[in-house]
Amino acid sequence: MSTLPPVLQKLSLPVIGSPLFIISNPQLVIAQCQAGIVGSMPALNARPAAQLDDWLAEITETLAAYDQAHPDKPSAPFAINQIVHKSNDRLDHEMQVSAKYKVPLVITSLGAREDVNQAVHAWGGIVLHDIINNKFAHKAIDKGADGLIAVATGAGGHAGVKSPFALIQEIRQWFDGPLALSGSIATGDAVLAAQACGADFAYIGSAFIATQEARASAAYPQALVDGDPGDNLHDTPFTGVHGNYLAPSIRAAGLDPEHLPESDPSQMNFGGDSAKAWKDIWGCGQGIGAVTEVATVAAYVAQLQRQYQAARQRLGL
């Protein structure tokens, strides 16, 4: 466990809600923060790009009003995910808008850049960079990130292939800053397990797709409720980066999960305002076996808290 920056010290549960492409929206972020965990969303979810200003205004104003009404139980901070990839031609605009609202946490992905980190620090923000191996972890910290998100095997969407135990152990040999673990975490027991192996936070995404606040078609969360880890496919053809996706959604798109075309990572493109080819392919981690219903964010986080405390008691902590 590391010494955490003040903005991350007062969560009701050591959980960061991961930014979900297409799915995350202000309603989901606000509900997560009001439940006491970090809520997040990709800046790219705002389409057109001008919508990001409206969304950040809604989030900051709503949380400020909530905090004023609940001084004894204020909301947790929120995070915006920035895709720091050369194809993202919106990055400069997104950073300017984030600076306007002094976004407290920025999660960077697919590229570590000193200028981005310096810009976030200039407005008082904290940068967490997601990585899939120790090499990328070193690079992120060398370029000024404050913390890391270790994306291990089993995570939804873009995912790594390393065991969480190995990845956390490698990073903790040299890094004692803020560290979150991602990969198949959907219960309070797993949140405690993430801490036990050396992480400060659990990074949970797929389970939040099955919440009422998520911006998902009804079929998507129901697929999580009905599915199991056997429905996951780990491949690269959609964004050019390895990830876990639901095989039924691939079939619904007219493709054969067993015979997908090879992808070219050099053709990754996160720019523009148009809908992307992967919008109908459903990302999902291997933790979906724990998803049994579509609930509110508040109800799900309360369930995580009960499970977390029960696990601590079971271990005599």
Secondary structure, 3 states (H helix, E strand, C coil): CCCCCHHHCCCCCCEEECCCCCCCCHHHHHHHHHCCCEEEEEHHHCCCCCHHHHHHHHHHHHHHHHHHHCCCCCCCCEEEEEECCCCCCCHHHHHHHHHHCCCCEEEEECCCCHHHHHHHHHCCCEEEEEECCHHHHHHHHHCCCCEEEEECCCCCEECCCCCHHHHHHHHHCCCCCCEEEECCCCCHHHHHHHHHCCCCEEEECHHHHCECCCCCCCHHHHHHHHCCHHHEEEECCCCCCCEEEEHHHHHHCCCCCCCCCCCCHHHCCCCCCCCCHHHHCCECCHHHHHCCCCECHHHHHHHHHHHHHHHHHHCCC
